[in-house]
Amino acid sequence: MSECISSGRLAAAPDRPAWGAVFGLALGVFGLVTAEFLPASLLTPMAGSLGVTEGMAGQAVTATSAVALVTSLLIAAATRGIDRRWVLMGFSVLLIASNLMVAFAPSLAVILLGRVLLGIAIGGFWTMSAATAMRLVPEAMVPRALSLIFGGVSVATIAAAPLGSYFGHLLGWRDVFLLATSLGVVALVWQALTLPRMAPTGSTRLGTLVDVLRRPGVALGMGACTMVFTGHFAFFTYLRPFLESVPGVGVNGLSAMLLGFGLANFVGTSLSGLLLQRSLRMTLLLMPLAMGGIGLVLAGMGTLPWVVAALVALWGMAFGAVPVAWSTWLTRVVPDEAESGGGLIVAAVQLAITVGAAAGGVAFDAGGAQGVFAGSSVLLLGAALVIVRGARRGPVLGAS
């Protein structure tokens, strides 16, 4: 690993894991992702209350994503002299402020401003998550810590939309954001009690991003990472129209399959730590291979609802390991600049969301949902090929 350390100071890993602090980060993730997903389930009442169209209200999601992309590239340099404990707690403060602004917003403009704060928190937190995990647990336990942190994403993915819709109908959409505020308060208090002081390491500047990309194999790995996430988001964006049009499932069947996807995703995330302790290389390779194969089967033979349900769940389980695997890869190839590398991965994922949805739309118009799944599978299998070639060319993508 010494060939990856060319600048900066690598923070020493602790002798004993700080699982309380790791759980505090998982709580923060849960609060952030819940807040990110809430507008999707509350769009109609929000638009009606504010006197705007659903399309205009939907820009609350766009604002968050766009700001998260920019923040992921800038946050490590902007906070390079600040104790990481205070930076991470600051993201929880931004989460609380964002939810309060949305809950009491008199207009769409105030909501968008609140969602900008959320975008900063999301982009910043994800940028620093892998680097922080490295400083909270011994090196061998980093995959397990990351799987716990990303478990917060899976739980939020399962719970945010249905609970947001339910409580929105019961209490009103503003009260839902007040409830989400309480999640941020709990996370902030927990982090204040458990996070140790973490002095900034290295001398991250904007040019550091370019320097990291120039390291052997890093650009290749980032390219493969982007391909995997693009393939997934193209698939997931058009999953509902596929389920409705090809196997012809109704509302109840659709809800059950999406719930099954979310639960399987949580299981995959939970098991990823064990897989990564065995072999990072094989985990990076097998997940896109499995997802690509599932996509091809769905595109060609996805007409039986029970078969489709099983395959969709398997896809969710496979993808559950993907974010943890690439974050673990990051901690091993650029341990001295994990925050800058984290920013690049967050930017890659945000780009993948945009490209996956856009390219999927073109494929959907041209060949229906089967065309989207086929294209997604080709991209995922191509990513697997890039990973294989990278493993053969050097140690960066071949690390065990």
VOPAGU-2260 file (C-alpha; in pm, 1 decimal, decimal comma):
REM VOPAGU-2260
SITE   aa  ch    i         X         Y         Z
SITE  MET   A    0       0,0       0,0       0,0
SITE  SER   A    1     298,6     228,2      39,9
SITE  GLU   A    2     294,1     313,7    -329,8
SITE  CYS   A    3     -39,0     489,8    -273,8
SITE  ILE   A    4     103,0     732,1     -16,8
SITE  SER   A    5     270,4    1017,7    -195,9
SITE  SER   A    6     154,3    1321,6      -1,9
SITE  GLY   A    7     -12,7    1418,0     322,0
SITE  ARG   A    8      -9,9    1235,1     652,2
SITE  LEU   A    9    -192,8     909,4     700,8
SITE  ALA   A   10    -384,3     919,0    1029,4
SITE  ALA   A   11    -303,4     622,8    1251,8
SITE  ALA   A   12    -584,8     370,4    1288,1
SITE  PRO   A   13    -698,5     317,2    1647,9
SITE  ASP   A   14    -614,1       2,0    1839,5
SITE  ARG   A   15    -975,5     -38,0    1954,9
SITE  PRO   A   16   -1287,8      28,8    1745,3
SITE  ALA   A   17   -1512,8     321,6    1838,6
SITE  TRP   A   18   -1838,9     150,7    1746,8
SITE  GLY   A   19   -2046,0     413,4    1926,8
SITE  ALA   A   20   -1905,1     680,4    1695,9
SITE  VAL   A   21   -1962,8     459,8    1391,3
SITE  PHE   A   22   -2324,3     414,8    1494,8
SITE  GLY   A   23   -2350,5     793,0    1533,3
SITE  LEU   A   24   -2246,1     827,5    1170,4
SITE  ALA   A   25   -2504,2     564,4    1071,1
SITE  LEU   A   26   -2770,7     770,6    1248,4
SITE  GLY   A   27   -2654,8    1075,9    1057,8
SITE  VAL   A   28   -2678,4     887,4     729,5
SITE  PHE   A   29   -3027,5     770,3     814,3
SITE  GLY   A   30   -3139,1    1126,9     884,8
SITE  LEU   A   31   -2975,9    1268,7     571,2
SITE  VAL   A   32   -3110,6    1007,0     330,4
SITE  THR   A   33   -3456,8    1019,2     487,7
SITE  ALA   A   34   -3468,2    1396,1     435,9
SITE  GLU   A   35   -3341,3    1353,6      78,8
SITE  PHE   A   36   -3618,5    1107,4     -11,4
SITE  LEU   A   37   -3911,1    1278,3     166,1
SITE  PRO   A   38   -4016,8    1518,8    -114,5
SITE  ALA   A   39   -4075,3    1225,2    -349,3
SITE  SER   A   40   -4350,9    1092,8    -120,7
SITE  LEU   A   41   -4490,7    1436,8     -30,1
SITE  LEU   A   42   -4473,4    1613,0    -365,9
SITE  THR   A   43   -4847,2    1649,6    -427,6
SITE  PRO   A   44   -4943,5    1800,2     -88,2
SITE  MET   A   45   -4634,3    2022,8     -92,7
SITE  ALA   A   46   -4723,7    2159,6    -435,0
SITE  GLY   A   47   -5087,6    2213,7    -338,5
SITE  SER   A   48   -4997,7    2392,9     -17,7
SITE  LEU   A   49   -4747,9    2625,1    -184,8
SITE  GLY   A   50   -4960,6    2690,0    -493,6
SITE  VAL   A   51   -4703,9    2555,1    -740,8
SITE  THR   A   52   -4698,2    2264,2    -984,6
SITE  GLU   A   53   -4559,5    1922,7    -890,8
SITE  GLY   A   54   -4283,0    1981,5   -1142,9
SITE  MET   A   55   -4176,8    2300,5    -968,2
SITE  ALA   A   56   -4194,5    2135,1    -626,4
SITE  GLY   A   57   -3981,8    1851,7    -763,2
SITE  GLN   A   58   -3694,3    2094,8    -805,0
SITE  ALA   A   59   -3638,6    2048,4    -431,9
SITE  VAL   A   60   -3483,4    1714,4    -522,8
SITE  THR   A   61   -3283,8    1859,5    -811,0
SITE  ALA   A   62   -3138,8    2136,6    -592,7
SITE  THR   A   63   -3018,6    1886,8    -333,6
SITE  SER   A   64   -2850,4    1661,1    -589,0
SITE  ALA   A   65   -2678,1    1944,0    -776,2
SITE  VAL   A   66   -2539,3    2102,1    -459,7
SITE  ALA   A   67   -2424,6    1762,0    -329,6
SITE  LEU   A   68   -2225,1    1711,7    -649,9
SITE  VAL   A   69   -2045,3    2045,3    -617,9
SITE  THR   A   70   -1992,2    2006,6    -243,3
SITE  SER   A   71   -1835,0    1663,3    -283,3
SITE  LEU   A   72   -1555,6    1817,6    -490,4
SITE  LEU   A   73   -1495,2    2122,6    -272,0
SITE  ILE   A   74   -1563,4    2026,9      89,8
SITE  ALA   A   75   -1232,8    1855,4     172,1
SITE  ALA   A   76   -1034,6    2159,5      56,4
SITE  ALA   A   77   -1275,5    2410,2     213,2
SITE  THR   A   78   -1251,2    2246,0     558,4
SITE  ARG   A   79    -891,2    2127,0     546,3
SITE  GLY   A   80    -793,8    2309,5     867,0
SITE  ILE   A   81   -1093,0    2210,3    1083,2
SITE  ASP   A   82   -1122,7    1921,4    1328,3
SITE  ARG   A   83   -1325,1    1651,0    1149,4
SITE  ARG   A   84   -1542,6    1602,2    1459,3
SITE  TRP   A   85   -1677,8    1955,1    1422,7
SITE  VAL   A   86   -1716,0    1922,9    1046,3
SITE  LEU   A   87   -1924,8    1607,0    1076,7
SITE  MET   A   88   -2137,8    1754,1    1352,3
SITE  GLY   A   89   -2180,0    2062,0    1134,4
SITE  PHE   A   90   -2343,6    1846,4     868,1
SITE  SER   A   91   -2598,4    1729,5    1126,7
SITE  VAL   A   92   -2663,5    2094,6    1216,0
SITE  LEU   A   93   -2724,6    2167,3     846,3
SITE  LEU   A   94   -2965,5    1870,8     833,4
SITE  ILE   A   95   -3162,9    2013,9    1125,6
SITE  ALA   A   96   -3165,3    2364,4     976,9
SITE  SER   A   97   -3274,8    2232,8     637,3
SITE  ASN   A   98   -3569,9    2038,5     775,5
SITE  LEU   A   99   -3682,1    2332,3     990,9
SITE  MET   A  100   -3665,0    2570,7     693,8
SITE  VAL   A  101   -3874,3    2334,3     481,1
SITE  ALA   A  102   -4124,5    2271,0     761,4
SITE  PHE   A  103   -4191,7    2643,3     811,6
SITE  ALA   A  104   -4129,0    2761,7     454,7
SITE  PRO   A  105   -4378,6    3022,9     331,8
SITE  SER   A  106   -4270,1    2976,2     -30,4
SITE  LEU   A  107   -4092,0    2743,3    -270,6
SITE  ALA   A  108   -3786,4    2970,3    -267,5
SITE  VAL   A  109   -3733,3    2910,0     105,0
SITE  ILE   A  110   -3774,3    2535,8      53,3
SITE  LEU   A  111   -3509,0    2540,1    -219,7
SITE  LEU   A  112   -3273,6    2730,5       9,5
SITE  GLY   A  113   -3329,5    2469,9     279,9
SITE  ARG   A  114   -3263,0    2191,4      32,2
SITE  VAL   A  115   -2937,7    2360,9     -67,6
SITE  LEU   A  116   -2825,2    2325,1     295,0
SITE  LEU   A  117   -2920,4    1956,8     280,7
SITE  GLY   A  118   -2717,8    1912,7     -38,9
SITE  ILE   A  119   -2411,0    2055,5     134,3
SITE  ALA   A  120   -2459,8    1814,5     424,4
SITE  ILE   A  121   -2511,5    1511,2     200,4
SITE  GLY   A  122   -2220,5    1584,7     -31,8
SITE  GLY   A  123   -1989,8    1666,5     256,5
SITE  PHE   A  124   -2081,9    1371,0     471,3
SITE  TRP   A  125   -2040,7    1114,1     195,8
SITE  THR   A  126   -1708,3    1265,8      97,8
SITE  MET   A  127   -1570,9    1214,5     448,9
SITE  SER   A  128   -1743,0     888,5     545,4
SITE  ALA   A  129   -1471,5     648,8     430,9
SITE  ALA   A  130   -1188,5     862,5     568,2
SITE  THR   A  131   -1368,4     890,4     902,3
SITE  ALA   A  132   -1427,0     514,6     923,4
SITE  MET   A  133   -1051,8     464,9     880,8
SITE  ARG   A  134    -993,9     678,4    1192,1
SITE  LEU   A  135   -1257,5     515,1    1410,3
SITE  VAL   A  136   -1176,3     143,7    1373,9
SITE  PRO   A  137    -867,7     -71,1    1308,0
SITE  GLU   A  138    -786,7    -125,0     940,1
SITE  ALA   A  139    -921,4    -481,5     931,7
SITE  MET   A  140   -1260,0    -359,8    1059,7
SITE  VAL   A  141   -1308,1     -76,8     807,3
SITE  PRO   A  142   -1534,7    -283,4     575,1
SITE  ARG   A  143   -1756,1    -376,5     870,5
SITE  ALA   A  144   -1776,2     -13,1     980,8
SITE  LEU   A  145   -1865,7     100,8     630,5
SITE  SER   A  146   -2134,1    -166,2     602,2
SITE  LEU   A  147   -2288,2     -33,2     924,3
SITE  ILE   A  148   -2276,2     325,8     798,7
SITE  PHE   A  149   -2427,7     233,4     463,9
SITE  GLY   A  150   -2686,8      27,4     648,9
SITE  GLY   A  151   -2838,7     363,7     741,6
SITE  VAL   A  152   -2894,3     425,5     370,4
SITE  SER   A  153   -3071,6      93,7     324,7
SITE  VAL   A  154   -3299,9     150,0     624,0
SITE  ALA   A  155   -3384,4     501,1     502,0
SITE  THR   A  156   -3450,0     368,8     151,9
SITE  ILE   A  157   -3698,8     117,8     291,4
SITE  ALA   A  158   -3866,6     348,2     542,0
SITE  ALA   A  159   -3856,2     705,8     409,8
SITE  ALA   A  160   -4103,9     691,8     121,6
SITE  PRO   A  161   -4379,7     476,6     278,7
SITE  LEU   A  162   -4354,9     640,9     621,1
SITE  GLY   A  163   -4336,8     986,5     466,6
SITE  SER   A  164   -4650,2     920,1     265,5
SITE  TYR   A  165   -4834,0     769,5     564,8
SITE  PHE   A  166   -4750,4    1043,3     814,1
SITE  GLY   A  167   -4799,9    1309,0     549,5
SITE  HIS   A  168   -5159,2    1193,9     510,8
SITE  LEU   A  169   -5203,9    1161,9     887,4
SITE  LEU   A  170   -5029,8    1478,6    1009,9
SITE  GLY   A  171   -4951,5    1695,8     708,7
SITE  TRP   A  172   -4629,5    1733,0     512,1
SITE  ARG   A  173   -4483,6    2008,4     732,0
SITE  ASP   A  174   -4508,6    1791,1    1042,3
SITE  VAL   A  175   -4328,2    1511,8     857,9
SITE  PHE   A  176   -4027,6    1740,7     813,2
SITE  LEU   A  177   -4048,2    1830,3    1181,9
SITE  LEU   A  178   -4028,6    1459,2    1262,5
SITE  ALA   A  179   -3728,7    1434,3    1031,9
SITE  THR   A  180   -3574,1    1721,6    1227,9
SITE  SER   A  181   -3585,5    1505,9    1539,4
SITE  LEU   A  182   -3371,5    1244,5    1361,0
SITE  GLY   A  183   -3108,9    1510,3    1301,7
SITE  VAL   A  184   -3119,6    1616,2    1667,7
SITE  VAL   A  185   -3072,6    1257,2    1788,0
SITE  ALA   A  186   -2780,9    1210,0    1546,0
SITE  LEU   A  187   -2618,2    1536,8    1654,4
SITE  VAL   A  188   -2642,4    1454,2    2025,1
SITE  TRP   A  189   -2511,7    1101,3    1968,9
SITE  GLN   A  190   -2220,1    1231,5    1762,0
SITE  ALA   A  191   -2136,8    1495,6    2023,4
SITE  LEU   A  192   -2114,6    1220,3    2285,5
SITE  THR   A  193   -1918,5     963,1    2083,8
SITE  LEU   A  194   -1707,5    1123,7    1809,8
SITE  PRO   A  195   -1344,7    1173,1    1914,2
SITE  ARG   A  196   -1138,6    1470,4    1812,0
SITE  MET   A  197    -994,9    1412,0    1464,2
SITE  ALA   A  198    -739,0    1668,7    1358,7
SITE  PRO   A  199    -726,2    1727,5     981,4
SITE  THR   A  200    -456,1    1531,1     799,5
SITE  GLY   A  201    -285,0    1610,5     473,7
SITE  SER   A  202    -303,3    1942,7     289,2
SITE  THR   A  203    -603,8    1892,8      64,6
SITE  ARG   A  204    -653,5    2157,0    -204,2
SITE  LEU   A  205    -851,3    2163,5    -525,3
SITE  GLY   A  206    -546,0    2040,9    -716,5
SITE  THR   A  207    -534,5    1735,8    -490,3
SITE  LEU   A  208    -834,1    1590,5    -679,1
SITE  VAL   A  209    -631,8    1590,5    -999,9
SITE  ASP   A  210    -329,2    1448,2    -822,7
SITE  VAL   A  211    -536,3    1161,9    -683,6
SITE  LEU   A  212    -679,4    1082,2   -1026,7
SITE  ARG   A  213    -328,5    1067,3   -1171,1
SITE  ARG   A  214    -220,6     791,5    -936,5
SITE  PRO   A  215    -181,8     450,3   -1103,0
SITE  GLY   A  216    -515,6     277,5   -1154,2
SITE  VAL   A  217    -728,6     536,3    -974,2
SITE  ALA   A  218    -883,8     687,9   -1287,0
SITE  LEU   A  219    -953,1     335,7   -1415,8
SITE  GLY   A  220   -1119,9     243,7   -1088,9
SITE  MET   A  221   -1328,6     561,3   -1085,2
SITE  GLY   A  222   -1437,9     485,4   -1440,6
SITE  ALA   A  223   -1547,0     133,2   -1345,5
SITE  CYS   A  224   -1723,9     269,5   -1036,6
SITE  THR   A  225   -1914,7     520,5   -1250,1
SITE  MET   A  226   -2016,8     247,7   -1495,1
SITE  VAL   A  227   -2151,6      27,3   -1215,7
SITE  PHE   A  228   -2358,9     303,6   -1057,8
SITE  THR   A  229   -2484,4     426,0   -1396,1
SITE  GLY   A  230   -2599,7      76,0   -1484,1
SITE  HIS   A  231   -2779,6      44,2   -1151,8
SITE  PHE   A  232   -2958,2     378,6   -1164,8
SITE  ALA   A  233   -3070,7     322,6   -1524,6
SITE  PHE   A  234   -3222,1      -5,7   -1405,5
SITE  PHE   A  235   -3377,2     131,9   -1088,3
SITE  THR   A  236   -3522,4     447,1   -1245,9
SITE  TYR   A  237   -3731,2     241,6   -1490,0
SITE  LEU   A  238   -3803,0     -55,1   -1265,4
SITE  ARG   A  239   -4162,3      48,6   -1192,6
SITE  PRO   A  240   -4272,0      85,1   -1559,3
SITE  PHE   A  241   -4108,1    -251,4   -1631,5
SITE  LEU   A  242   -4296,2    -421,9   -1348,5
SITE  GLU   A  243   -4624,8    -266,8   -1459,0
SITE  SER   A  244   -4587,6    -337,0   -1829,9
SITE  VAL   A  245   -4400,1    -668,8   -1863,9
SITE  PRO   A  246   -4505,7    -902,0   -1578,1
SITE  GLY   A  247   -4812,9    -678,1   -1537,1
SITE  VAL   A  248   -4813,9    -652,4   -1158,3
SITE  GLY   A  249   -5075,3    -437,7    -982,8
SITE  VAL   A  250   -5027,7    -182,5    -708,4
SITE  ASN   A  251   -5003,7    -439,8    -429,1
SITE  GLY   A  252   -4758,1    -653,5    -621,1
SITE  LEU   A  253   -4552,6    -349,0    -711,3
SITE  SER   A  254   -4531,5    -236,6    -348,3
SITE  ALA   A  255   -4435,2    -587,5    -235,9
SITE  MET   A  256   -4158,2    -615,0    -497,6
SITE  LEU   A  257   -4014,9    -272,9    -413,2
SITE  LEU   A  258   -4022,8    -361,7     -43,6
SITE  GLY   A  259   -3848,9    -689,3    -124,8
SITE  PHE   A  260   -3583,0    -494,0    -316,3
SITE  GLY   A  261   -3526,3    -265,6     -17,9
SITE  LEU   A  262   -3507,2    -548,5     235,5
SITE  ALA   A  263   -3270,7    -748,6      15,9
SITE  ASN   A  264   -3057,8    -436,8     -29,6
SITE  PHE   A  265   -3030,4    -406,2     348,2
SITE  VAL   A  266   -2925,8    -772,6     373,9
SITE  GLY   A  267   -2663,8    -723,8     102,3
SITE  THR   A  268   -2523,6    -419,4     279,2
SITE  SER   A  269   -2513,1    -605,9     610,2
SITE  LEU   A  270   -2329,4    -902,4     457,4
SITE  SER   A  271   -2085,9    -692,4     254,3
SITE  GLY   A  272   -1840,9    -654,8     542,1
SITE  LEU   A  273   -1793,5   -1032,4     557,8
SITE  LEU   A  274   -1747,2   -1054,8     179,9
SITE  LEU   A  275   -1493,7    -774,4     176,0
SITE  GLN   A  276   -1290,7    -928,8     455,1
SITE  ARG   A  277   -1251,5   -1232,7     231,2
SITE  SER   A  278   -1168,2   -1052,3     -92,8
SITE  LEU   A  279   -1218,7    -695,2    -210,9
SITE  ARG   A  280   -1125,6    -790,5    -567,7
SITE  MET   A  281   -1386,4   -1063,0    -596,5
SITE  THR   A  282   -1656,8    -846,2    -439,4
SITE  LEU   A  283   -1588,6    -561,3    -683,0
SITE  LEU   A  284   -1607,4    -808,0    -970,9
SITE  LEU   A  285   -1894,2   -1037,4    -872,3
SITE  MET   A  286   -2150,3    -767,3    -793,7
SITE  PRO   A  287   -2165,7    -610,6   -1145,0
SITE  LEU   A  288   -2143,0    -958,7   -1298,6
SITE  ALA   A  289   -2444,7   -1072,8   -1096,9
SITE  MET   A  290   -2642,7    -755,5   -1167,0
SITE  GLY   A  291   -2560,0    -769,2   -1537,9
SITE  GLY   A  292   -2672,6   -1130,5   -1562,4
SITE  ILE   A  293   -2995,5   -1056,9   -1374,6
SITE  GLY   A  294   -3069,9    -764,1   -1604,9
SITE  LEU   A  295   -3029,0    -980,3   -1914,8
SITE  VAL   A  296   -3259,7   -1247,0   -1774,7
SITE  LEU   A  297   -3522,6    -985,2   -1687,7
SITE  ALA   A  298   -3494,6    -827,1   -2032,2
SITE  GLY   A  299   -3540,5   -1159,7   -2207,7
SITE  MET   A  300   -3767,0   -1365,9   -1983,5
SITE  GLY   A  301   -3909,9   -1134,8   -1717,1
SITE  THR   A  302   -4277,6   -1222,0   -1759,8
SITE  LEU   A  303   -4353,7   -1443,4   -1457,2
SITE  PRO   A  304   -4421,1   -1222,8   -1151,7
SITE  TRP   A  305   -4271,2   -1461,9    -896,1
SITE  VAL   A  306   -3954,6   -1501,8   -1101,7
SITE  VAL   A  307   -3928,4   -1125,1   -1147,2
SITE  ALA   A  308   -3977,8   -1069,2    -773,2
SITE  ALA   A  309   -3693,2   -1307,4    -691,9
SITE  LEU   A  310   -3459,1   -1150,7    -948,9
SITE  VAL   A  311   -3536,9    -795,7    -838,4
SITE  ALA   A  312   -3459,9    -895,8    -478,4
SITE  LEU   A  313   -3132,2   -1056,5    -587,9
SITE  TRP   A  314   -3039,2    -736,7    -772,3
SITE  GLY   A  315   -3109,9    -537,5    -454,8
SITE  MET   A  316   -2892,8    -774,0    -250,3
SITE  ALA   A  317   -2604,6    -751,3    -498,3
SITE  PHE   A  318   -2620,0    -373,6    -514,9
SITE  GLY   A  319   -2621,1    -352,7    -135,6
SITE  ALA   A  320   -2252,2    -448,4    -139,0
SITE  VAL   A  321   -2153,4    -205,8    -416,0
SITE  PRO   A  322   -2124,1     125,1    -222,6
SITE  VAL   A  323   -1942,1     -46,8      63,6
SITE  ALA   A  324   -1703,0    -222,9    -176,0
SITE  TRP   A  325   -1604,1      91,9    -362,6
SITE  SER   A  326   -1565,0     289,2     -40,7
SITE  THR   A  327   -1339,6      12,5      92,1
SITE  TRP   A  328   -1140,8      21,1    -232,8
SITE  LEU   A  329   -1095,1     393,6    -178,2
SITE  THR   A  330    -953,3     346,6     172,4
SITE  ARG   A  331    -694,7     105,0      36,7
SITE  VAL   A  332    -573,9     288,2    -273,7
SITE  VAL   A  333    -562,4     645,8    -141,5
SITE  PRO   A  334    -548,0     614,3     239,4
SITE  ASP   A  335    -360,9     944,8     273,4
SITE  GLU   A  336    -617,8    1136,7      66,3
SITE  ALA   A  337    -935,0     942,5     145,7
SITE  GLU   A  338   -1139,8    1261,3     171,0
SITE  SER   A  339   -1042,1    1378,1    -178,2
SITE  GLY   A  340   -1100,6    1027,8    -312,1
SITE  GLY   A  341   -1434,8    1020,8    -134,1
SITE  GLY   A  342   -1528,2    1345,7    -307,2
SITE  LEU   A  343   -1446,9    1192,5    -643,7
SITE  ILE   A  344   -1663,3     887,1    -571,9
SITE  VAL   A  345   -1956,7    1101,6    -455,1
SITE  ALA   A  346   -1924,7    1310,5    -770,2
SITE  ALA   A  347   -1911,2     991,3    -977,7
SITE  VAL   A  348   -2229,6     861,0    -814,3
SITE  GLN   A  349   -2414,1    1190,2    -865,5
SITE  LEU   A  350   -2302,6    1188,2   -1229,3
SITE  ALA   A  351   -2417,0     826,9   -1258,9
SITE  ILE   A  352   -2763,0     918,5   -1128,5
SITE  THR   A  353   -2795,6    1189,2   -1391,8
SITE  VAL   A  354   -2653,6     988,6   -1681,5
SITE  GLY   A  355   -2832,9     669,1   -1583,5
SITE  ALA   A  356   -3171,7     839,1   -1574,1
SITE  ALA   A  357   -3110,6    1034,9   -1896,2
SITE  ALA   A  358   -2964,8     747,8   -2099,2
SITE  GLY   A  359   -3228,1     514,7   -1958,3
SITE  GLY   A  360   -3495,7     751,8   -2084,0
SITE  VAL   A  361   -3354,3     737,5   -2436,6
SITE  ALA   A  362   -3334,5     357,5   -2421,5
SITE  PHE   A  363   -3687,3     339,0   -2279,0
SITE  ASP   A  364   -3831,9     546,1   -2563,4
SITE  ALA   A  365   -3644,8     335,8   -2817,8
SITE  GLY   A  366   -3698,4     -15,5   -2686,6
SITE  GLY   A  367   -3914,4      -4,3   -2376,4
SITE  ALA   A  368   -3811,5    -123,0   -2032,8
SITE  GLN   A  369   -3644,1    -432,9   -2177,3
SITE  GLY   A  370   -3415,4    -203,7   -2377,8
SITE  VAL   A  371   -3320,0     -18,9   -2060,5
SITE  PHE   A  372   -3239,6    -341,7   -1878,5
SITE  ALA   A  373   -3037,1    -475,9   -2169,9
SITE  GLY   A  374   -2836,0    -154,9   -2195,1
SITE  SER   A  375   -2785,6    -147,3   -1820,0
SITE  SER   A  376   -2660,0    -505,2   -1827,1
SITE  VAL   A  377   -2413,0    -433,0   -2105,9
SITE  LEU   A  378   -2273,8    -141,6   -1904,8
SITE  LEU   A  379   -2243,9    -351,9   -1588,0
SITE  LEU   A  380   -2072,2    -638,3   -1769,4
SITE  GLY   A  381   -1842,1    -382,3   -1930,2
SITE  ALA   A  382   -1755,5    -253,9   -1583,1
SITE  ALA   A  383   -1671,0    -608,8   -1476,4
SITE  LEU   A  384   -1437,9    -635,7   -1776,4
SITE  VAL   A  385   -1266,4    -310,1   -1678,7
SITE  ILE   A  386   -1218,2    -443,3   -1324,6
SITE  VAL   A  387   -1065,1    -766,5   -1458,4
SITE  ARG   A  388    -827,0    -575,0   -1684,8
SITE  GLY   A  389    -736,7    -339,9   -1402,7
SITE  ALA   A  390    -660,3    -632,9   -1173,1
SITE  ARG   A  391    -427,4    -780,1   -1435,0
SITE  ARG   A  392    -243,3    -453,3   -1497,1
SITE  GLY   A  393    -151,5    -372,3   -1139,4
SITE  PRO   A  394    -223,8    -388,8    -767,5
SITE  VAL   A  395    -468,3     -96,9    -745,9
SITE  LEU   A  396    -773,8    -284,9    -871,7
SITE  GLY   A  397    -622,1    -618,2    -784,3
SITE  ALA   A  398    -594,5    -562,6    -412,2
SITE  SER   A  399    -736,0    -855,5    -221,3
